Amino acid sequence: MSIDSLPTLNLSDPNLLQSSSHHPLLLRLRQALISCSSSIESGDFQRSDKSIGELVDFLNSVTDAVVSEPDEDSPEHDAFRAVIDALSFELPKAVARFACVSRRCLEIAERVIDRFIEICSPRDMISILCEALDSPSTMFKVPGYFVPLLSGLSKVFMSIQRRQFEQVKAAVPVIVNVLKAVSSELDDGDTDYEDLLTRSIDIAKSVQAVCLKLEDEGKEKLQALLGLYVLEIMAFVSIGLGYKVSSCLSLMSQLTYFLRFCNLSYLGLITGCDVDIIIAPVVGVTVKAGQRLPSQTMTEDGDDLVGCFAHVKHGACLAVIWGFISNEVAQAADEDLAAVKAKLSSDQTKRWQAIGMLRNIFSCVNLPWELKKQAINFLLSIVDGNVSRQYDNEHMECLSDMPSIFATLQAIQMVIIYAPEAEIRRNAFHALKKVLADIPTSMRFDTLTALIKNSDSSSMMAILIDCVREEMRMENCQRISRGNQVIQAQKNSCHSTAFWNDGPLELVGLVLRPPKGGPPSLPEYGDAVILSL
């Protein structure tokens, strides 16, 4: 019997008791469910444990009979099958709600779901469990509700015999959306969330086990899907538990282990290149070596799978930041972080890509400040070396990275403005200046001008204007010390936009004479006006 053709069993239907007189099994089922429901509603949890235990015993007897019944055409077998088919849609959701009551109820809920896994086909159980994951009521949208359902999915995945990628692909968006919803509504001290994350890691282990059974294209696609899933979970762990660094290390080490299996490296993750590589086979596009995935691929309306991975780039950056925080995590990834930082410091293209990727951390409002602090420290470690700046005439390569670098600069500004600790604000300011210094001189003034024009903070505008003034001072010192050599070099550079020209005056005029007319608004823009004068 297919899932689509099955009728829904309404357990609250008053006519069910009468119709059950022809089916003693249904009568016993209804009585068992009523006993469970009434004990929960009355708050008698000791009685509820007993009632649920009796329900489990009844279900065990039914499923054993279905398996052992030799005559599939007998009325008794039909009655057994009717109970199983009808319950398969409703009972997983019901027992998942009971799982929130106590650890004992959770164990019983998992046993009930395990029995259905034994009786129903993997394809049907994936649909049943995903429907249960996707449709809890508001009052049951808590981590404990989802734990037995995710546990069941991890076991079902191991039973899939064909079309493994397609079936896992159908379930992953539901799982990710559940974790996303729970992490965004998490209450402090909710211990069930760690249990939920542990079950999500169990799912990753199951997918890995399925991958090991496959070959060629099927394995590659499922590995890529696993990589996306793991990066997304890393983001959720960081958002939900990142404020407790010590509590996260074990979970992050377990997740980091999968990076090697999915052929993901720290260098490829922090530059975003590996993210493009694993997205490509999942969405069915080809990316040649050295090419980047078109940005619109990430937002195709027709692909719910890619749409659910909104935090995959956050996860890619955070995977490296957690390795930066803990040697234990870096060792789990089998990575030499010092070598990664050295490569980023010496390779300007990869460094610009990494700077652009880090905006995902700085701009994420849900990430704890501790992780943003560590990301700032990591950024300083890759732009603070003795890096050659001889690329003013080769700035065309930087043009493709400038939109993401500019977005990172804007995100760093938000850290400077809103960070709760002076140390974070101070280091963020140093990072802002270091990133600006890493931009070719011919593009730096335009970048500063754009930042000032797009800033709503008078204090931030004042800081940026001071950066312009410092650039002018440095350039003037160079002119004096090097004489006509600098002037001649600027004349020969058709793309140069030096600071010592009319540009800074126009920028000051923009502050003192706002485009909308009238004098600058005081005292709101007092800091910017003072620095301009």
PEMO-V898245 format. One record per backbone hydrogen bond with DSSP energy under -0.5 kcal/mol. CO is the residue of the C=O (numbers start at 1). NH is the residue of the N-H. E is the energy in kcal/mol with one decimal. If there is no record, write none. Layout:
BEGIN
CO;NH;E
CO;NH;E
END
This chain:
BEGIN
3;6;-1.2
8;10;-0.7
9;11;-0.9
10;13;-1.6
13;16;-1.6
14;18;-0.5
15;19;-2.7
16;20;-1.8
18;21;-1.5
19;22;-1.2
20;23;-1.2
20;27;-0.5
23;26;-0.8
23;27;-1.7
24;28;-2.5
25;29;-2.3
26;30;-2.6
27;31;-2.3
28;32;-2.2
29;33;-2.4
30;34;-2.6
31;35;-2.0
32;36;-2.0
33;37;-2.7
34;38;-2.7
35;39;-1.8
36;40;-1.9
37;41;-2.5
38;42;-1.9
39;44;-1.5
40;43;-1.0
43;45;-1.6
44;48;-1.9
45;49;-2.1
46;50;-1.4
47;51;-2.6
48;52;-2.9
49;53;-2.1
50;54;-2.2
51;55;-2.1
52;56;-2.5
53;57;-2.2
54;58;-2.2
55;59;-2.6
56;60;-2.7
57;61;-2.0
58;62;-2.1
59;63;-3.0
60;64;-2.4
61;65;-1.7
62;66;-2.1
63;67;-2.1
64;68;-2.4
65;69;-2.0
70;72;-0.9
71;74;-1.3
74;78;-2.0
75;79;-2.2
76;80;-2.4
77;81;-2.8
78;82;-2.4
79;83;-2.0
80;84;-2.2
81;85;-3.1
82;86;-2.3
83;87;-2.5
84;88;-2.0
86;89;-0.7
86;90;-0.7
87;91;-2.9
90;94;-1.9
91;95;-3.1
92;96;-1.6
93;97;-1.4
94;98;-1.4
95;99;-1.4
97;100;-1.1
98;101;-2.1
98;102;-0.6
102;106;-2.0
103;107;-2.1
104;108;-2.1
105;109;-2.7
106;110;-2.3
107;111;-1.8
108;112;-2.4
109;113;-2.3
110;114;-2.3
111;115;-1.8
112;116;-1.5
113;117;-2.0
114;118;-1.7
115;119;-1.3
116;120;-3.2
121;125;-2.6
122;126;-2.3
123;127;-1.6
124;128;-2.6
125;129;-3.0
126;130;-2.3
127;131;-2.1
128;132;-1.9
129;133;-2.3
130;134;-2.0
131;135;-0.6
132;135;-0.6
137;140;-1.2
138;141;-1.5
140;142;-2.2
142;145;-1.3
142;146;-0.8
143;146;-0.8
143;147;-1.1
144;148;-0.6
146;150;-2.6
147;151;-2.2
148;152;-2.0
149;153;-2.0
150;154;-2.2
151;155;-1.1
152;156;-2.2
153;157;-2.6
154;158;-0.7
155;159;-0.5
156;159;-1.8
156;160;-0.6
157;160;-1.1
163;167;-2.1
164;168;-2.5
165;169;-2.8
166;170;-1.5
167;171;-1.1
168;172;-2.2
169;173;-0.8
171;175;-2.0
172;176;-2.9
173;177;-2.4
174;178;-1.9
175;179;-2.2
176;180;-2.5
177;181;-2.3
178;182;-2.5
179;183;-2.4
180;184;-1.5
181;185;-0.9
182;185;-0.7
183;186;-0.6
187;190;-1.6
189;191;-1.3
190;193;-1.2
191;194;-0.6
191;195;-1.0
192;196;-2.3
193;197;-2.4
194;198;-2.1
195;199;-1.9
196;200;-1.8
197;201;-1.8
198;202;-1.8
199;203;-1.7
200;204;-1.4
201;205;-2.1
202;206;-2.1
203;207;-2.5
204;208;-2.3
205;209;-2.2
206;210;-2.1
207;211;-2.4
208;212;-1.9
209;213;-0.6
210;213;-1.2
210;214;-0.5
211;214;-1.5
215;218;-0.8
215;219;-0.8
216;220;-2.0
217;221;-2.6
218;222;-1.9
219;223;-2.6
220;224;-2.1
221;225;-2.2
222;226;-2.4
223;227;-2.3
224;228;-2.1
225;229;-2.3
226;230;-2.7
227;231;-2.2
228;232;-2.1
229;233;-2.3
230;234;-2.3
231;235;-1.6
232;236;-1.9
233;237;-2.8
234;238;-2.1
235;239;-2.4
236;240;-2.8
237;241;-2.8
238;242;-1.3
238;368;-0.5
241;244;-2.4
243;245;-0.6
244;247;-0.6
244;248;-1.2
245;248;-0.8
245;249;-1.2
246;250;-0.5
247;251;-0.5
248;252;-3.2
249;253;-2.3
250;254;-2.0
251;255;-2.3
252;256;-2.7
253;257;-1.3
254;258;-0.5
255;258;-1.1
256;259;-1.4
256;260;-0.7
257;260;-0.5
257;261;-0.9
258;262;-2.0
259;264;-2.9
260;263;-1.5
265;269;-2.2
266;270;-2.7
267;271;-1.3
268;272;-0.6
268;274;-1.9
268;275;-0.6
272;276;-1.6
273;277;-1.8
274;278;-2.0
275;279;-1.7
276;280;-1.9
277;281;-0.8
278;282;-0.7
279;283;-2.1
280;284;-1.0
280;285;-2.5
288;291;-2.3
294;297;-1.6
295;298;-1.3
296;299;-1.4
297;300;-0.9
300;303;-1.3
302;304;-0.7
303;307;-1.9
304;308;-1.5
305;309;-0.5
306;309;-1.2
308;310;-1.1
309;312;-1.1
311;315;-2.6
312;316;-1.9
313;317;-2.0
314;318;-2.8
315;319;-2.2
316;320;-1.0
317;320;-0.5
317;321;-2.2
318;322;-2.8
319;323;-1.1
320;324;-1.9
321;325;-1.9
322;326;-2.4
326;330;-1.8
327;331;-2.6
328;332;-1.6
329;333;-1.3
330;335;-2.2
331;334;-1.0
335;337;-0.8
336;340;-1.7
337;341;-2.6
338;342;-2.1
339;343;-2.1
340;344;-2.2
341;345;-2.2
342;346;-1.6
343;347;-1.8
346;348;-0.7
347;351;-2.3
348;352;-2.5
349;353;-2.1
350;354;-2.4
351;355;-2.6
352;356;-2.3
353;357;-2.0
354;358;-2.0
356;359;-0.8
357;360;-2.0
358;361;-1.2
358;362;-1.9
359;363;-2.4
361;364;-0.9
363;365;-0.8
364;367;-1.0
368;371;-0.7
368;372;-1.3
369;373;-2.7
370;374;-1.9
371;375;-2.1
372;376;-2.3
373;377;-2.1
374;378;-2.3
375;379;-2.4
376;380;-2.5
377;381;-1.6
378;382;-0.9
379;382;-1.0
379;383;-1.1
380;384;-0.7
385;387;-1.8
389;391;-2.1
391;394;-1.3
392;395;-0.6
394;397;-0.9
395;398;-0.6
395;399;-0.9
396;399;-0.6
396;400;-0.6
398;401;-0.7
398;402;-1.3
399;403;-0.6
401;405;-2.3
402;406;-3.2
403;407;-1.9
404;408;-1.9
405;409;-2.3
406;410;-2.2
407;411;-2.1
408;412;-2.6
409;413;-1.8
410;414;-1.4
411;415;-1.5
412;416;-2.4
413;417;-2.2
414;418;-2.7
415;419;-2.2
421;425;-2.0
422;426;-2.8
423;427;-2.5
424;428;-2.4
425;429;-2.0
426;430;-2.0
427;431;-2.4
428;432;-2.4
429;433;-2.1
430;434;-2.3
431;435;-2.7
432;436;-2.2
433;437;-2.2
434;438;-1.1
435;439;-0.6
436;439;-1.1
440;443;-2.1
440;444;-1.1
441;445;-0.8
443;447;-1.8
444;448;-2.5
445;449;-2.7
446;450;-2.3
447;451;-2.2
448;452;-2.3
449;453;-2.5
450;454;-1.7
452;455;-1.3
456;458;-0.6
457;461;-2.4
458;462;-2.3
459;463;-2.0
460;464;-2.3
461;465;-2.6
462;466;-2.1
463;467;-1.5
464;468;-1.9
465;469;-2.4
466;470;-2.2
467;471;-2.1
468;472;-2.3
469;473;-2.3
470;474;-2.5
471;475;-2.4
472;476;-2.4
473;477;-2.2
474;478;-2.0
475;479;-2.2
476;480;-2.3
477;481;-2.4
478;482;-2.5
479;483;-1.8
482;485;-1.5
483;486;-1.0
483;487;-1.0
484;488;-2.9
485;489;-2.0
486;490;-2.2
487;491;-2.0
488;492;-1.7
489;493;-0.6
490;493;-0.7
492;494;-0.8
493;496;-0.9
499;501;-1.9
499;504;-0.5
502;506;-2.2
503;507;-2.0
504;508;-2.3
505;509;-2.3
506;510;-1.6
507;511;-1.2
508;512;-2.6
509;513;-2.7
512;520;-0.6
514;517;-2.2
521;525;-2.5
523;526;-2.0
525;529;-2.2
526;530;-2.5
527;531;-2.1
528;532;-2.1
529;533;-2.3
END
